[in-house]
Amino acid sequence: MSEVKLSATLRDTFGKGSARQARRDALTPGVIYGHGTAPKHVNVEAHGLMMALKTPNVLLSLDIAGDGTELVIPKAVQRHPLKRTISHVDFLIVQKGEKVVVEVPVVTEGDLAAGGNLLETLLTAVSVEAEATHIPTEITVSIEGLEAGATVHASDLKLPAGTTLAVDGETAVLQVVAPQAEEPAAEAEAEGTEA
């Protein structure tokens, strides 16, 4: 995964008022922490950050005016409950070669076996440990031909080289269930008239 470069500035004012002002100025407030360093409070260009965060676990290179560059991943993203705009981001400092634990989305491909079976998604993302500069954007699993009763466990997922599970391999991710049998309409009406 290549890193996305964004510009940022250090914040010296805090609180709701300064955060609102930053958002009015098309900036997103955030904090950078990790590796035993003191937290850095920053404002990041809002549009570029929003576009970058469309990729899960994106690796960001923040060019902080007057304070150098930090290689980070988003750890917690807070969104406005109605507008869904990004209101604050916590960034975790990472270094090349360092392993991190992140949630990676699980994506399905293929079709279930015939018969009207349903796919039940138990986990939309799985915790994995990967090198900070090689975090997978998604894990694809084939459901081609699976029949009712089939379960896909975390250990069944094909992970990219250098990536390991950070959850129990027996954790169920997906399962195929048979459709519920509906009561025939004629029988239901007959039962209704007897009562």
Sine and cosine of phi, psi and omega as CSV:
sin_phi,cos_phi,sin_psi,cos_psi,sin_omega,cos_omega
0.00,0.00,0.75,-0.66,0.04,-1.00
-1.00,0.08,0.43,-0.90,-0.03,-1.00
-1.00,0.05,0.51,-0.86,0.03,-1.00
-0.98,-0.19,0.79,-0.61,-0.03,-1.00
-1.00,-0.05,0.78,-0.63,0.05,-1.00
-0.73,-0.68,0.48,-0.88,0.06,-1.00
-0.99,-0.10,0.53,-0.85,-0.01,-1.00
-0.56,-0.83,0.30,-0.95,0.09,-1.00
-0.75,-0.66,0.48,-0.88,0.05,-1.00
-0.96,0.30,0.59,-0.80,0.07,-1.00
-0.98,-0.17,0.66,-0.75,0.10,-1.00
-0.88,-0.48,-0.04,1.00,0.09,-1.00
-0.89,-0.46,0.54,-0.84,-0.09,-1.00
-0.75,-0.66,0.16,-0.99,0.04,-1.00
0.97,-0.24,0.09,-1.00,-0.05,-1.00
-0.89,0.45,-0.65,0.76,-0.04,-1.00
-0.88,0.48,-0.72,0.69,-0.02,-1.00
-0.95,0.33,-0.54,0.84,0.04,-1.00
-0.92,0.40,-0.67,0.75,0.04,-1.00
-0.90,0.44,-0.66,0.75,0.02,-1.00
-0.89,0.46,-0.66,0.75,0.02,-1.00
-0.88,0.48,-0.70,0.72,0.00,-1.00
-0.91,0.42,-0.59,0.81,0.07,-1.00
-0.90,0.43,-0.49,0.87,0.00,-1.00
-1.00,0.01,0.28,0.96,0.01,-1.00
0.89,0.45,0.62,0.78,0.06,-1.00
-0.83,-0.56,0.49,-0.87,0.05,-1.00
-0.92,-0.40,0.83,-0.56,0.05,-1.00
-0.94,0.34,0.52,-0.85,0.03,-1.00
-0.35,-0.94,0.11,-0.99,0.05,-1.00
-0.70,-0.72,0.66,-0.75,0.02,-1.00
-0.94,-0.34,0.78,-0.63,0.01,-1.00
-0.57,-0.82,0.19,-0.98,0.06,-1.00
0.80,-0.59,0.28,-0.96,0.01,-1.00
0.83,0.55,0.53,0.85,0.08,-1.00
0.95,0.32,0.21,0.98,0.00,-1.00
-1.00,0.00,0.38,-0.92,0.08,-1.00
-0.93,0.37,0.64,-0.77,0.00,-1.00
-0.86,0.52,0.62,-0.78,0.07,-1.00
-0.93,-0.38,0.82,-0.58,0.04,-1.00
-1.00,-0.06,0.81,-0.58,-0.10,-0.99
-0.74,-0.68,0.29,-0.96,0.21,-0.98
-0.89,-0.45,0.77,-0.64,-0.04,-1.00
-0.90,-0.44,0.57,-0.82,0.02,-1.00
-0.83,0.56,0.85,-0.53,-0.17,-0.99
-0.91,0.42,-0.74,0.67,-0.07,-1.00
-0.90,0.43,-0.73,0.68,0.01,-1.00
-0.87,0.50,-0.64,0.77,0.02,-1.00
-0.91,0.41,-0.70,0.72,0.01,-1.00
-0.86,0.51,-0.69,0.72,0.00,-1.00
-0.92,0.40,-0.65,0.76,0.00,-1.00
-0.91,0.42,-0.61,0.79,-0.07,-1.00
-0.97,0.25,-0.03,1.00,0.12,-0.99
-0.94,0.35,-0.36,0.93,0.09,-1.00
-1.00,-0.10,0.86,-0.51,-0.01,-1.00
-0.88,0.47,0.63,-0.77,0.06,-1.00
0.82,0.57,0.61,0.80,-0.02,-1.00
-0.90,0.44,0.62,-0.79,0.06,-1.00
-1.00,-0.02,0.85,-0.52,-0.06,-1.00
-0.92,-0.39,0.66,-0.75,0.15,-0.99
-0.95,-0.32,0.97,-0.23,-0.03,-1.00
-1.00,0.01,0.89,-0.46,0.07,-1.00
-1.00,0.00,0.99,-0.17,-0.08,-1.00
-1.00,-0.01,0.89,-0.47,-0.04,-1.00
-0.82,0.57,0.85,-0.52,0.06,-1.00
0.98,0.21,0.10,1.00,-0.04,-1.00
-0.63,-0.77,0.29,0.96,0.07,-1.00
0.99,0.12,-0.35,-0.94,-0.07,-1.00
-0.86,-0.51,0.64,-0.77,0.06,-1.00
-0.84,-0.54,0.72,-0.70,0.10,-0.99
-1.00,-0.06,0.88,-0.48,-0.13,-0.99
-0.67,-0.74,0.31,-0.95,0.21,-0.98
-0.82,-0.57,0.51,-0.86,0.04,-1.00
-0.95,0.32,0.76,-0.65,-0.01,-1.00
-0.97,-0.25,-0.62,0.78,0.03,-1.00
-0.58,-0.81,0.79,-0.62,0.00,-1.00
-0.88,-0.48,0.84,-0.54,0.04,-1.00
-0.98,-0.21,0.73,-0.68,-0.01,-1.00
-0.87,-0.50,0.47,-0.88,0.09,-1.00
-0.91,0.42,0.73,-0.69,-0.11,-0.99
-0.90,0.44,-0.47,0.88,-0.02,-1.00
-0.97,-0.24,-0.75,0.66,-0.06,-1.00
-0.97,0.23,-0.37,0.93,-0.05,-1.00
0.90,0.44,0.27,0.96,0.10,-0.99
-0.97,0.23,0.39,-0.92,-0.02,-1.00
-0.99,0.17,0.83,-0.56,-0.03,-1.00
-0.97,-0.23,-0.40,0.92,0.01,-1.00
-0.25,-0.97,0.54,-0.84,0.03,-1.00
-0.70,-0.71,0.71,-0.70,0.17,-0.99
-0.99,-0.12,0.79,-0.61,0.01,-1.00
-0.94,-0.35,0.64,-0.77,0.05,-1.00
-0.95,-0.31,0.80,-0.61,0.02,-1.00
-0.94,0.35,0.72,-0.69,0.08,-1.00
-0.78,-0.62,0.34,-0.94,0.05,-1.00
-0.81,-0.58,0.50,-0.87,0.02,-1.00
-0.86,0.50,0.72,-0.70,-0.01,-1.00
1.00,-0.03,-0.25,0.97,-0.01,-1.00
-0.98,0.18,0.61,-0.79,0.05,-1.00
-1.00,-0.03,0.67,-0.75,0.05,-1.00
-0.76,-0.65,0.44,-0.90,0.07,-1.00
-0.97,-0.23,0.83,-0.56,-0.04,-1.00
-0.67,-0.74,0.31,-0.95,0.10,-1.00
-1.00,-0.04,0.82,-0.58,0.00,-1.00
-0.90,-0.44,0.77,-0.64,-0.01,-1.00
-0.88,0.47,0.59,-0.81,0.07,-1.00
-0.98,-0.20,0.78,-0.62,-0.03,-1.00
-0.86,-0.50,0.70,-0.71,0.00,-1.00
-0.99,-0.17,0.47,-0.88,0.09,-1.00
-0.64,-0.77,0.50,-0.87,0.01,-1.00
0.99,-0.14,-0.01,-1.00,-0.03,-1.00
-0.85,-0.52,0.55,-0.84,0.07,-1.00
-0.94,0.34,0.28,-0.96,0.08,-1.00
-0.88,0.48,0.43,-0.90,0.00,-1.00
-0.88,0.47,0.41,-0.91,0.05,-1.00
0.80,-0.60,0.11,0.99,0.05,-1.00
0.96,0.28,0.33,0.95,0.02,-1.00
-0.91,0.42,0.40,-0.92,-0.03,-1.00
-0.90,-0.44,0.59,-0.81,0.05,-1.00
-0.99,-0.10,0.83,-0.56,0.04,-1.00
-0.96,-0.28,0.87,-0.49,0.01,-1.00
-1.00,0.00,0.90,-0.44,0.00,-1.00
-1.00,-0.02,-0.57,0.82,0.06,-1.00
-0.75,-0.66,0.81,-0.59,0.05,-1.00
-1.00,0.07,-0.29,0.96,0.02,-1.00
-0.56,-0.83,0.45,-0.89,-0.02,-1.00
-0.83,-0.56,0.65,-0.76,0.06,-1.00
-0.97,0.24,0.79,-0.61,0.05,-1.00
-0.73,-0.68,0.35,-0.94,0.11,-0.99
-0.94,-0.34,0.81,-0.58,-0.04,-1.00
-0.58,-0.81,0.31,-0.95,0.06,-1.00
-0.93,0.36,0.68,-0.73,-0.15,-0.99
-0.82,0.58,-0.52,0.85,-0.02,-1.00
-1.00,-0.07,0.05,1.00,0.01,-1.00
-0.72,-0.69,0.71,0.70,0.02,-1.00
-0.98,0.20,0.80,-0.59,0.03,-1.00
-0.92,0.38,0.56,-0.83,0.01,-1.00
-0.99,0.14,-0.43,0.90,0.04,-1.00
-0.31,-0.95,0.32,-0.95,0.10,-0.99
-0.88,-0.48,0.85,-0.53,-0.05,-1.00
-0.99,-0.12,0.72,-0.70,0.03,-1.00
-0.79,-0.62,0.70,-0.71,0.01,-1.00
-1.00,0.06,0.75,-0.66,0.07,-1.00
-0.94,-0.35,0.22,0.98,-0.06,-1.00
-0.82,0.57,0.86,-0.51,0.10,-0.99
0.97,0.25,0.10,0.99,0.01,-1.00
-0.93,0.38,0.63,-0.78,-0.02,-1.00
-0.94,-0.34,0.16,-0.99,-0.01,-1.00
-0.81,0.58,0.70,-0.71,0.00,-1.00
0.99,-0.12,-0.24,0.97,0.00,-1.00
-0.96,0.28,0.63,-0.78,0.04,-1.00
-0.77,-0.63,0.69,-0.72,0.09,-1.00
-0.97,-0.22,0.86,-0.50,0.01,-1.00
-0.99,-0.12,0.28,-0.96,0.01,-1.00
-0.85,0.53,-0.58,0.81,-0.01,-1.00
-0.93,0.36,-0.29,0.96,0.02,-1.00
-0.99,0.15,-0.22,0.97,-0.05,-1.00
-0.96,0.30,0.66,-0.75,0.06,-1.00
-1.00,0.00,0.94,-0.34,-0.05,-1.00
-1.00,-0.10,0.53,-0.85,0.07,-1.00
-0.90,0.44,0.38,-0.93,0.03,-1.00
-0.83,0.55,0.68,-0.73,0.02,-1.00
1.00,0.08,0.00,1.00,0.00,-1.00
-0.93,-0.37,0.72,-0.69,0.02,-1.00
-0.80,-0.61,0.41,-0.91,0.04,-1.00
-0.93,0.36,0.60,-0.80,0.09,-1.00
-0.92,-0.38,0.23,0.97,0.06,-1.00
-0.79,-0.61,0.24,-0.97,0.05,-1.00
-0.88,0.48,0.72,-0.69,-0.02,-1.00
-0.89,0.46,-0.37,0.93,0.00,-1.00
-1.00,0.09,-0.01,1.00,0.02,-1.00
-0.90,0.43,0.81,-0.58,0.01,-1.00
-0.97,0.24,0.75,-0.67,-0.01,-1.00
-0.97,-0.25,-0.74,0.68,-0.01,-1.00
-0.68,-0.73,0.47,-0.88,0.15,-0.99
-0.56,-0.83,0.47,-0.88,-0.01,-1.00
-0.97,-0.25,0.79,-0.62,-0.02,-1.00
-0.86,-0.51,0.52,-0.85,0.04,-1.00
-0.97,0.24,0.53,-0.85,0.03,-1.00
-0.92,0.40,0.52,-0.86,0.05,-1.00
-0.94,0.35,0.72,-0.69,0.02,-1.00
-0.97,0.26,0.76,-0.65,0.01,-1.00
-1.00,0.00,0.57,-0.82,0.04,-1.00
-0.95,0.31,0.75,-0.66,0.03,-1.00
-0.85,0.53,0.62,-0.78,-0.08,-1.00
-0.88,0.48,-0.61,0.79,-0.03,-1.00
-0.90,0.44,-0.68,0.73,0.01,-1.00
-0.91,0.41,-0.64,0.77,0.00,-1.00
-0.90,0.44,-0.65,0.76,0.01,-1.00
-0.93,0.38,-0.63,0.77,0.01,-1.00
-0.90,0.44,-0.65,0.76,0.04,-1.00
-0.90,0.43,-0.58,0.82,-0.02,-1.00
-0.94,0.35,-0.56,0.83,-0.02,-1.00
-0.98,0.19,-0.43,0.90,0.02,-1.00
-0.94,0.33,-0.48,0.87,-0.10,-1.00
-0.95,0.32,0.00,0.00,0.00,0.00
